[in-house]
Amino acid sequence: MSTINLTVNGHAHTVDVDPATPLLYVLSDDLQLRGPKFGCGLGQCGACTVLVHGRPVRSCVTQVGMVKGADITTLEGLGSIDKPHPLQQAFIDEQAAQCGFCLSGVILEAKALVDTNPHPTDSDIQRALSGILCRCFVHTRILRAIKRYAREKRA
Amino acid sequence: MTAFSRREFLQAAGVLIVSYSSASIFEPLAFGQGPFDTHASHVDPRQLDSWIAIAADGTVTAYSGKCELGQGMLTAQSQLVAEELSVPLARVRLIQCDTDLCPDQGTTSGSQSSPVNFNDRNLAQAAATAREALLELAATRLGVPAADLTITDGTITAKSDKTKRATYGELVAGRKFNLPLSTTAKRKTAGEWKVLGTPAKRLDMAAMVTGQLEYVYNVHVPGMLHGRVVRPPRVGATLVNVDETSVSRIPGVVKVVVRKNFVGVVAERQWQAAQAAQQLKAQWSGGGNLPAQDEFYDRLRTMKPSRDAFAVNSRDVDEKLAQAASVIKATYQHPYQAHASIGASCAVADVRDGKATIWSPTQSVYPTRNGVAMLLGLPPESVHVIYTRGSGCYGLNAADAVSYDAALLSHAAGRPVRVQLTREDEFRSESYGYAYVIDQRIGVDREGTIIAWDYEAWWPSLGSRPGYDKPGNIITGFLAGFEPERVTAQAAGEVTAFQNRTNPAPSYVAGCVGDKCAGAGTIRSERVLAHNLPSPFFTGPLRAPNRVQNTFAHESFIDEAAAHVKADPVAYRIRHLRDERLIEVVKQAAKAAGWDSRPSPKPAAGGRASGRGIACVAYSGDNGYVATVADVEVDRASGRVRVKRFVVAHDCGPISNPDGLRNQIEGGTLQGMSRAFGEEVTWDDQHVTSVDWGTYHSLPLGFEVPAVESVLINRAGVPATGAGETAITVVAAAIGNAIFDATGVRIREAPFTPERIKALLAAKTSP
């Protein structure tokens, strides 16, 4: 066990855990966050995605010891039910979810994409989401929501 | 729940509410008549108070035994209650699938796929009963006849004197109704709808997209431990012994749990449990010896025992085929497929002091309550199952199994335990969708009209949903010592009535038994025989169970017949159909797609061939109608297929929420595409080898997503049918038919991998 400091969604936390513990377990068990979810535990599906210093990371295969002191953002760190982030609002507007389990991967990868590329083409979006699964297959709506966000952000 | 005593009931308070004739709910609502009917429980489904409560502030709380699985049920059911009670949607609070509070409505299956799932009779009837009771109450209180009253936003007003008004809250004030459900309370018709029928936004959407929604993964019980399971390394292996010392050095390990062949570990932290499960040394014997996968379809034909059943048999098929101008025949093969939920399943159990509470993502809270009770040796009334959202399940994924896992581990540990399955646990021992081999023959006359259709199928199964008394039907119950339902030998008996619930019969046969014909088509010489066989793997319902497999075969084969007689596939279908609603969706899909009327295949093009295909189905015979046109491009060199567009025409009767319906159609269609192109459970002689997303091939988000255009046919005057499983049912055939149109090669085995398509193209061009 060792003491690890993390900044998650702007709040400082200290946890005392085995540094080999997957970051996901710390976020969901210790900090009781609901955004990042256990999908595969193998970094293959994206359900556990969080942003570390603004870049998408699969928290299920990231040891917490590797992100000491890091600035971490989860899905709930973007916005709230009363004040959703514009990207989250675009997903609400397009009703772009069914079970909602994939949304950490989908939304955070999309945010990272549009933050660096304000004019993403369809193939840019496809490439960015190539490691993300949505088993309800809400794909058409997800693409619409991301394009809507990029469009509104430019406007 | 409000805790009023009996004397505070409205009736006892001296208010005559309403008197019912002999048409009470008691008789028509016989218990347990079918899988979707209500069952008797401590929450009496015959009593209005079991379904609806109205608080002093006018908030309507409704209790439902059907759960939100991601399919939009929470919103659609809330719309239903708001509609029947004439209150704003925001004033409805729906409590779903808690065995302490909600009536027993069995299983929530088929994403709104059945009218009873949508509470056609139950919750809706309760809301209508409540509305009538409230009108009677208001009439008494305001001193006007009920016919003079009108309801707006939960306020009842006299039309003749607008100053005479009372709100629901004032009328009921949190007391109970103490009334039986009425079968005669008048439901609103689709023409009167103001809330139902509108594209209301999902009530849970904002919580989902902001990471606020509680899933079962997020349940935290004080003192909760973490568990993992250790499944047998080979199918059918039995446990010899477990070396507990192999994990004793891992900090935090609380207990190694063994119950016959069930093995699990419990630790203080999730990471410790994961390490312990990986490092636990256990010795297993036997198992394996699985049939070779490349010979499996052939072996099914001779497998014993076989449970055989005719859906229809006109007894003249051989004779008619002998008389036919020509006969075509083909064999279709469909693999086992996994539910492959994006989240490996999770559940939390707290079993202490002879009581159990289970937070479970099950589709079946009451059956799970019984199953857990049997596993733990508790009376069912000591078990409380609270449905808590999981990832999309699409049928019997490992949600029930992990609920049992959690119960067993918590029982042994004496503390609350959260169990998270690994991806491999889930993929290796969930209850797969059925593999199928289907032989078909069609005879046509000189005009090219089909005069006989012969279908014979072989499909293996083991276990299924556990129901109320078969915990051995899924992996955990089986490992813990309960027997699954196994196939037993049975000869095909006399057909007494045509029923096409799992769509073994093609839409084109007449479905005649005696002088009664219930099929969607016109072909009178018809034989539909299915052999159900033992499966080496657990199986269970996977979205559109049996129907995806059967429809792939039927709708590809009707296309083969059309090509055989050089007929246009749309016109040829309509020529053999008589069900007006099915004909209508075929016409609408063709029209919206700009269908190019001509026989398939299309005259040869260059290296990149394009084509279009259609497929249709009357889902479960009469539970939803769909036709889909797929436009594809096939790259002959690589065998890769790109779907450019789907056009889906859909009829599920009166539409409750058109946007929710479109979401289901779009998702079902693309999921069907993923199943058609990549999904297949694979195995070696020991075990299943498709254990992660590298070996089980789901389409990710990063493929070229085709447009999905939905044409919604909204019919007000008929009962609502299913909508969650219709669209997926026709996708494989529509794509296969489009591939044939583009290239002239017929793909008869799913999934349609580039290798398979390349091999077919090569076989066609070689002499």
Interface residues (C-beta under 8 A of the other chain):
Chain A: M1 V17 D18 A20 T21 P22 Y25 S28 D29 Q32 L33 R34 G35 P36 K37 F38 G39 C40 G41 L42 Q44 C45 A47 T74 L75 E76 L78 G79 S80 I81 P84 H85 Q88 F91 I92 Q95 A97 Q98 C99 G100 F101 C102 L103 S104 V106 I107 D122 Q126 R127 A128 L129 S130 G131 I132 L133 C134 R135 C136 F137 V138 H139 T140 R141 I142 L143
Chain B: L69 G70 Q71 G72 K201 R202 D204 M205 A206 A207 M208 V209 T210 G211 Q212 L213 E214 Y215 Y217 N218 H220 H226 P251 R269 Q270 W271 Q272 A340 S341 I342 G343 A344 C346 R389 G390 S391 G392 Y394 Q420 T422 R423 D659 N663 E666 G667 G668 T669 L670 Q671 M673 S674 D692 W693 G694 S698 L699 P700 L701 G702 F703 E704 V705 A707 V708
